[in-house]
Amino acid sequence: MLPGIGVFGTGNIVKVVVPFLREKGFKVEAIWGRTLSAAEEVARELEIPFHTNKIDDVLLRRDVDLIFIICSPNLHAQIAVKALGIGKHVLCDKPAGLCQGEALKMVRASQYYPSLISIINHSLRFLPAFGQMRRAIVDGYLGQEGEITVCDVRVQMGSLLHDAYDWLCDDTMGGGVLTLVGSHVIDLVSHLTSQRAVRVHGVIRTFTKTTDHVNGIRHISSPDFCTFQMEMSGGALVTATLNNHLPASFSQEVLICGQAGHLMVRGGDLYGRKSSSSKEDVIYLDVEDLQRGGAINSTAATAIPRPYMKGLFKMIGALREAFLPVEDKRGWVKEPVAQAATFEDGLYVQAVIDALKKSNANREWVKVNVITEEPDPDPLLSAAVRRSAISM
């Protein structure tokens, strides 16, 4: 039997995910919102039987066994750790938290309860084109292992902001293109190349500080542009450019070069070319239709780029398979979601983000340091986080 689901969040992604969860046979039993009115509005629209603005009211429900955390990052660690502690499975949106300390708490909770599913929503791992790309790399399309030389990623899209001031406008609350899109890129590159960043250099900028809807005493601090480089553990060099200045548009290209050729994913299609060939190979074309009988809110769907949405749908399909009974085993097994990003992967991504922010501030290359112990709290950072929470 599939577990009942409790959802934390009321944004566009929730309005897309809930109908698809039902299509896959899941029951969405409860929803949490930052305010009771927000939770009530979405619960009514999506016909969810229970809504609340109290975290424990969802976590302690007996009909909820799987938690979807799709709210502001400042709450990710708190909800995930508590959910695992009372025996709930967790799918958490990216990033894993606001800092490595929070991500580390999530890692330790997942290690303490290894029988529970605990994964991060880095959905591009499940996009078929990237699955094919990773398989091609493993099979030697680019050459032997360790011969990957360059990876170039370019993401062009519109603003991530809403029409009102919220956590997306605030860098200290986890808003901005680096955390929301860059986290996907950082995770994806490591997943494809089987390498991790050793040193990074980044430039992060906030060009749009006010809008027609966000002005006055409140200014936007979340970045809308960043470009960064990563030196990987296997010798590859990664360059990435993330740009939020193309209204009503989205394009994403991921190019990986090796000694024997190159592979490129454009949108959801995969192309390749051997160094010895004059012709580009079409390896995979994304022809699968995402239309689902009008069940998904079309306005919300347009706010989520197609590759990310399709990857998320594939991940939910794998999650469903994980809970289906197996003839020779009791309950469920984790194999269908084995390729999903773990909380350990989330900690690594957060370490890279922290290093990129430090690089931007100091204008220098910075070594990536994944912590294994919680650092002493920074009183200035803690105060900033508290002020941000109060402003919500």
Backbone torsions as a table, in degrees:
resi	resn	phi	psi	omega
1	MET	NA	136.8	179.7
2	LEU	-74.6	144.7	-177.3
3	PRO	-73.7	151.7	170.7
4	GLY	-72.9	147.8	-173.0
5	ILE	-115.7	137.7	170.5
6	GLY	-112.4	129.1	-175.1
7	VAL	-108.5	131.9	173.6
8	PHE	-108.5	110.8	-179.6
9	GLY	134.1	155.9	-178.7
10	THR	-135.2	16.9	-176.1
11	GLY	-81.1	-173.1	-177.7
12	ASN	-59.6	-37.8	-177.8
13	ILE	-62.8	-32.9	177.5
14	VAL	-64.3	-41.3	-178.6
15	LYS	-68.9	-18.4	175.6
16	VAL	-90.6	-40.8	-172.8
17	VAL	-73.8	-42.9	-174.5
18	VAL	-57.7	-49.1	177.5
19	PRO	-60.1	-36.4	179.9
20	PHE	-69.9	-38.0	176.3
21	LEU	-58.7	-42.6	178.7
22	ARG	-65.7	-38.7	177.7
23	GLU	-59.9	-33.2	-180.0
24	LYS	-85.1	0.2	175.7
25	GLY	99.8	-1.4	177.7
26	PHE	-76.6	151.7	172.0
27	LYS	-106.8	121.9	176.4
28	VAL	-90.6	109.8	-170.6
29	GLU	-93.9	-26.7	-173.5
30	ALA	-155.3	154.1	177.1
31	ILE	-138.5	140.9	177.0
32	TRP	-110.9	140.5	173.5
33	GLY	-130.4	159.5	-179.9
34	ARG	-60.9	-36.0	174.0
35	THR	-121.9	155.8	-179.7
36	LEU	-63.9	-37.0	-179.6
37	SER	-66.2	-39.2	178.2
38	ALA	-65.1	-42.7	179.0
39	ALA	-64.5	-41.0	-179.3
40	GLU	-64.9	-41.5	-178.7
41	GLU	-62.2	-47.3	-179.1
42	VAL	-71.2	-37.1	177.9
43	ALA	-61.7	-39.5	178.5
44	ARG	-67.9	-43.9	-178.9
45	GLU	-64.1	-39.7	-175.6
46	LEU	-98.4	2.4	178.3
47	GLU	57.3	49.5	175.9
48	ILE	-94.8	127.1	-169.7
49	PRO	-66.7	-25.6	-176.0
50	PHE	-132.7	136.7	176.2
51	HIS	-137.7	154.1	-177.8
52	THR	-163.8	166.1	170.3
53	ASN	-115.5	16.8	177.8
54	LYS	-112.3	123.3	-174.9
55	ILE	-58.2	-47.8	-175.5
56	ASP	-64.4	-27.1	-179.6
57	ASP	-63.2	-27.7	176.2
58	VAL	-86.8	-47.2	-175.1
59	LEU	-61.7	-34.5	-173.9
60	LEU	-89.5	1.2	177.8
61	ARG	-70.1	134.1	-178.0
62	ARG	-70.9	-24.2	-179.1
63	ASP	-88.1	5.6	178.4
64	VAL	-112.9	118.0	178.7
65	ASP	-121.0	-10.9	-179.8
66	LEU	-130.7	126.1	-175.9
67	ILE	-106.3	127.0	171.3
68	PHE	-103.7	113.5	-179.6
69	ILE	-99.5	105.3	-176.6
70	ILE	-132.0	50.3	-178.2
71	CYS	-123.6	-166.9	-177.8
72	SER	-65.4	143.4	-174.0
73	PRO	-59.2	-24.0	-179.0
74	ASN	-65.1	-14.3	180.0
75	LEU	-105.7	-6.6	-174.0
76	HIS	-57.8	-52.7	-175.7
77	ALA	-64.9	-43.7	-178.7
78	GLN	-58.0	-47.9	-177.2
79	ILE	-70.7	-44.5	-176.4
80	ALA	-62.9	-46.1	-178.5
81	VAL	-63.8	-43.0	-179.6
82	LYS	-67.7	-39.7	-179.5
83	ALA	-63.6	-46.0	178.6
84	LEU	-63.4	-36.2	-178.4
85	GLY	-64.6	-23.6	178.6
86	ILE	-109.6	17.5	170.3
87	GLY	86.8	25.8	178.7
88	LYS	-102.8	142.5	171.5
89	HIS	-75.2	151.4	-173.4
90	VAL	-134.8	129.6	163.8
91	LEU	-115.2	117.3	-174.7
92	CYS	-112.6	135.4	176.6
93	ASP	-68.3	161.2	177.2
94	LYS	-83.1	157.0	-10.9
95	PRO	-77.1	175.6	-176.0
96	ALA	-68.9	-16.3	179.0
97	GLY	174.2	-164.4	179.6
98	LEU	-90.1	-16.1	-177.7
99	CYS	-158.5	172.9	-179.9
100	GLN	-65.5	-31.9	179.4
101	GLY	-59.3	-42.8	178.3
102	GLU	-68.1	-42.8	179.4
103	ALA	-62.6	-36.8	179.7
104	LEU	-65.3	-37.8	175.8
105	LYS	-59.8	-39.6	178.3
106	MET	-66.4	-40.8	178.2
107	VAL	-60.5	-47.1	-177.9
108	ARG	-64.6	-37.6	177.9
109	ALA	-64.9	-40.9	179.9
110	SER	-68.2	-34.7	178.4
111	GLN	-71.2	-31.8	-179.3
112	TYR	-74.2	-26.4	179.6
113	TYR	-123.8	66.8	-173.2
114	PRO	-66.6	-17.6	-179.9
115	SER	-76.8	-12.4	-179.0
116	LEU	-92.9	144.3	174.8
117	ILE	-74.1	129.7	177.1
118	SER	-143.5	104.5	-174.2
119	ILE	-134.1	158.2	178.5
120	ILE	-104.1	143.4	-179.2
121	ASN	-78.9	70.5	167.3
122	HIS	-102.0	79.3	-166.2
123	SER	-71.0	-18.1	-178.6
124	LEU	-63.4	-22.2	175.8
125	ARG	-57.7	-30.4	-174.7
126	PHE	-94.9	-3.8	177.0
127	LEU	-66.5	127.5	-174.6
128	PRO	-52.9	-38.5	-178.4
129	ALA	-61.1	-39.5	179.7
130	PHE	-75.8	-30.1	172.8
131	GLY	-62.7	-42.0	177.5
132	GLN	-67.3	-38.3	179.2
133	MET	-63.4	-45.3	-179.3
134	ARG	-63.5	-40.0	178.9
135	ARG	-64.6	-40.5	179.6
136	ALA	-64.2	-39.3	178.4
137	ILE	-64.1	-45.2	179.4
138	VAL	-62.3	-36.0	-178.6
139	ASP	-79.1	-1.2	174.0
140	GLY	92.6	19.8	-179.6
141	TYR	-60.7	-34.8	-178.4
142	LEU	-95.1	-1.4	-176.4
143	GLY	122.3	-170.8	179.4
144	GLN	-72.8	164.2	178.9
145	GLU	-55.6	133.7	-179.7
146	GLY	92.9	-2.1	-178.4
147	GLU	-97.6	8.0	173.1
148	ILE	-69.7	129.4	-174.6
149	THR	-107.7	-51.6	-173.0
150	VAL	-134.3	140.6	171.6
151	CYS	-129.6	126.7	-178.4
152	ASP	-124.6	125.9	-177.7
153	VAL	-123.5	131.2	177.7
154	ARG	-132.7	122.5	177.8
155	VAL	-124.1	119.3	178.6
156	GLN	-117.9	126.7	-176.6
157	MET	-158.5	174.9	178.5
158	GLY	-81.9	-175.7	-177.5
159	SER	-63.6	146.5	175.9
160	LEU	-92.2	-2.5	-173.7
161	LEU	-83.4	156.6	173.6
162	HIS	-96.1	-175.4	-178.5
163	ASP	-84.1	2.5	178.6
164	ALA	-137.3	160.2	179.6
165	TYR	-71.0	125.7	174.2
166	ASP	-149.8	-168.0	-174.6
167	TRP	-61.9	-24.0	179.2
168	LEU	-64.1	-21.2	179.9
169	CYS	-84.3	-11.2	-169.1
170	ASP	-113.4	119.6	179.7
171	ASP	-62.4	-39.1	-178.2
172	THR	-72.0	-13.3	177.6
173	MET	-98.4	2.5	177.9
174	GLY	98.7	8.7	178.2
175	GLY	-79.0	163.9	174.5
176	GLY	113.6	160.6	-174.2
177	VAL	-68.7	-28.8	179.9
178	LEU	-66.5	-48.4	-177.5
179	THR	-75.8	-37.2	-172.7
180	LEU	-86.9	-31.0	178.0
181	VAL	-112.2	-42.6	179.4
182	GLY	-59.2	-33.9	178.2
183	SER	-61.5	-39.8	176.0
184	HIS	-61.8	-44.8	-177.3
185	VAL	-63.8	-46.4	-179.5
186	ILE	-59.3	-46.9	180.0
187	ASP	-65.4	-44.1	-176.3
188	LEU	-62.2	-44.5	-179.0
189	VAL	-60.1	-44.0	178.8
190	SER	-65.9	-37.8	179.3
191	HIS	-64.9	-41.3	-177.2
192	LEU	-74.1	-41.3	-173.0
193	THR	-94.8	-12.5	-174.5
194	SER	59.0	31.4	175.8
195	GLN	-126.6	156.8	177.5
196	ARG	-122.6	153.8	-177.5
197	ALA	-68.7	136.4	177.5
198	VAL	-104.1	-45.8	177.4
199	ARG	-135.8	149.6	-178.8
200	VAL	-137.3	156.9	173.1
201	HIS	-140.2	128.6	-175.7
202	GLY	-139.2	151.9	171.7
203	VAL	-123.7	121.2	-175.2
204	ILE	-124.9	129.5	-175.9
205	ARG	-135.8	147.9	170.9
206	THR	-115.3	100.3	-178.9
207	PHE	-87.6	-37.0	-180.0
208	THR	-95.5	102.7	-176.4
209	LYS	-101.7	-14.8	174.2
210	THR	-142.8	155.6	173.4
211	THR	-134.9	-179.3	177.1
212	ASP	-62.1	-27.0	-176.5
213	HIS	-102.6	-18.4	-179.9
214	VAL	-124.1	103.7	-179.2
215	ASN	-157.7	-162.9	-178.7
216	GLY	74.8	-131.8	-176.2
217	ILE	-77.6	-17.9	-179.6
218	ARG	-100.4	127.4	177.1
219	HIS	-118.3	154.9	179.5
220	ILE	-81.1	129.2	178.2
221	SER	-113.7	-11.3	-179.1
222	SER	-73.2	135.8	-176.0
223	PRO	-70.4	143.8	176.4
224	ASP	-114.5	5.3	175.7
225	PHE	-153.1	138.8	170.5
226	CYS	-155.3	149.5	173.3
227	THR	-135.8	137.4	-177.4
228	PHE	-149.4	161.1	176.4
229	GLN	-123.2	147.1	177.0
230	MET	-134.4	128.3	169.7
231	GLU	-90.5	122.8	-173.0
232	MET	-94.5	161.0	-174.9
233	SER	-64.1	-24.4	179.5
234	GLY	-96.5	6.9	177.3
235	GLY	100.7	-9.0	179.5
236	ALA	-71.1	151.5	175.7
237	LEU	-114.9	127.5	-177.6
238	VAL	-111.0	134.4	170.4
239	THR	-122.8	139.9	-179.7
240	ALA	-140.5	139.3	175.8
241	THR	-129.2	124.0	-178.8
242	LEU	-122.0	121.8	-170.3
243	ASN	-131.5	124.7	179.1
244	ASN	-101.6	25.4	-171.6
245	HIS	-111.2	23.7	175.9
246	LEU	-117.3	88.8	-177.4
247	PRO	-56.9	141.4	175.6
248	ALA	52.6	35.9	-178.7
249	SER	-144.8	152.8	174.5
250	PHE	-151.2	130.8	172.0
251	SER	-146.1	143.3	-180.0
252	GLN	-142.7	128.1	177.3
253	GLU	-129.1	131.9	176.6
254	VAL	-125.3	113.8	-178.2
255	LEU	-113.1	129.1	175.6
256	ILE	-125.5	124.3	-177.9
257	CYS	-110.8	146.1	175.1
258	GLY	-138.9	179.8	-178.9
259	GLN	-63.8	-27.2	-174.7
260	ALA	-100.6	-5.0	-178.7
261	GLY	160.0	-163.1	177.7
262	HIS	-142.7	158.6	175.8
263	LEU	-128.4	141.2	179.0
264	MET	-140.3	132.1	171.2
265	VAL	-104.3	119.5	174.2
266	ARG	-110.7	113.8	-174.6
267	GLY	65.5	-108.8	178.0
268	GLY	-119.7	14.1	-178.4
269	ASP	-107.7	145.6	-179.2
270	LEU	-115.5	129.0	177.6
271	TYR	-125.1	155.0	178.8
272	GLY	-148.5	159.6	177.2
273	ARG	-151.6	126.9	175.6
274	LYS	-78.0	147.1	179.5
275	SER	-60.7	-28.3	-177.9
276	SER	-87.2	-1.0	-176.1
277	SER	-112.5	150.1	176.5
278	SER	-98.7	2.7	-175.8
279	LYS	-122.4	138.0	177.2
280	GLU	-81.9	134.9	178.6
281	ASP	-90.0	137.6	171.1
282	VAL	-94.1	106.5	-173.3
283	ILE	-91.5	-37.7	179.8
284	TYR	-152.9	132.6	175.2
285	LEU	-116.3	131.7	-178.1
286	ASP	-86.0	99.4	-178.9
287	VAL	-113.7	1.2	-178.3
288	GLU	-71.8	133.3	-177.5
289	ASP	-84.2	135.9	178.1
290	LEU	-92.4	-6.7	-179.1
291	GLN	-65.4	135.4	-176.0
292	ARG	-133.9	55.7	172.0
293	GLY	65.3	22.7	177.1
294	GLY	79.0	4.1	-177.5
295	ALA	-70.1	-27.9	-176.9
296	ILE	-92.2	134.6	177.8
297	ASN	-58.2	113.5	-173.9
298	SER	-66.5	-35.5	178.8
299	THR	-64.9	-43.9	178.4
300	ALA	-65.8	-38.1	-177.4
301	ALA	-63.4	-36.0	-179.1
302	THR	-68.6	-18.1	179.7
303	ALA	-82.0	-8.9	-178.4
304	ILE	-116.3	119.2	-179.3
305	PRO	-55.4	142.3	-175.6
306	ARG	-53.1	-47.3	-178.9
307	PRO	-59.1	-39.3	-179.1
308	TYR	-69.5	-39.8	179.5
309	MET	-66.5	-45.0	-178.6
310	LYS	-64.6	-40.8	176.4
311	GLY	-61.1	-39.5	179.0
312	LEU	-65.2	-41.4	177.5
313	PHE	-61.7	-41.5	178.6
314	LYS	-64.2	-38.2	179.9
315	MET	-66.9	-40.1	178.0
316	ILE	-65.2	-37.5	175.9
317	GLY	-61.6	-40.5	177.3
318	ALA	-67.1	-37.0	178.5
319	LEU	-62.9	-40.2	176.7
320	ARG	-60.2	-44.8	179.8
321	GLU	-61.1	-32.1	-178.8
322	ALA	-65.3	-26.7	-177.3
323	PHE	-97.7	-3.0	177.6
324	LEU	-75.9	140.3	-178.7
325	PRO	-67.0	148.8	177.4
326	VAL	-113.6	140.6	-172.7
327	GLU	-56.2	-41.3	-173.7
328	ASP	-98.9	9.6	179.1
329	LYS	-138.4	155.0	175.9
330	ARG	-88.2	143.3	174.7
331	GLY	71.0	-132.0	-172.0
332	TRP	-123.5	164.7	174.8
333	VAL	-129.8	158.1	-172.6
334	LYS	-89.1	-7.4	-171.6
335	GLU	-51.7	-42.9	-178.3
336	PRO	-59.4	-25.3	179.5
337	VAL	-109.4	21.0	-177.8
338	ALA	-63.8	-28.5	-178.7
339	GLN	-86.2	-2.8	179.2
340	ALA	-68.7	155.0	177.6
341	ALA	-70.9	130.3	179.4
342	THR	-88.3	174.2	174.9
343	PHE	-64.8	-30.1	174.8
344	GLU	-63.5	-40.3	175.4
345	ASP	-62.9	-38.5	177.9
346	GLY	-63.0	-37.1	177.4
347	LEU	-65.1	-43.2	178.0
348	TYR	-60.9	-46.3	179.5
349	VAL	-59.4	-41.4	179.1
350	GLN	-65.2	-35.5	177.5
351	ALA	-63.2	-39.9	178.2
352	VAL	-67.4	-42.9	178.5
353	ILE	-61.0	-44.2	178.1
354	ASP	-60.1	-41.7	179.9
355	ALA	-66.7	-37.4	178.6
356	LEU	-66.3	-40.0	177.3
357	LYS	-64.5	-40.4	178.1
358	LYS	-66.4	-39.2	178.1
359	SER	-62.3	-42.7	179.2
360	ASN	-63.1	-41.0	-178.6
361	ALA	-68.8	-39.7	-175.6
362	ASN	-95.7	-9.7	-179.0
363	ARG	56.5	51.7	-179.4
364	GLU	-155.5	164.5	173.6
365	TRP	-68.2	141.3	-177.8
366	VAL	-130.7	136.4	177.1
367	LYS	-74.3	138.6	177.4
368	VAL	-82.7	123.4	-177.8
369	ASN	-123.8	108.8	177.3
370	VAL	-86.8	118.2	-175.3
371	ILE	-75.8	152.6	175.7
372	THR	-118.2	-10.4	176.2
373	GLU	-132.7	147.1	-179.6
374	GLU	-67.3	128.7	-179.8
375	PRO	-74.0	161.1	173.7
376	ASP	-62.8	137.8	-176.8
377	PRO	-61.7	137.8	175.8
378	ASP	-87.2	112.3	-175.7
379	PRO	-59.8	-34.9	179.8
380	LEU	-68.8	-43.0	178.7
381	LEU	-66.1	-42.6	179.2
382	SER	-59.2	-42.0	179.1
383	ALA	-64.0	-39.8	179.3
384	ALA	-63.8	-41.8	179.1
385	VAL	-64.8	-40.7	179.3
386	ARG	-64.7	-41.9	178.7
387	ARG	-62.2	-39.0	179.7
388	SER	-65.8	-41.5	179.6
389	ALA	-63.4	-40.4	179.8
390	ILE	-64.5	-38.1	-178.3
391	SER	-66.1	-19.9	179.0
392	MET	-73.1	NA	NA
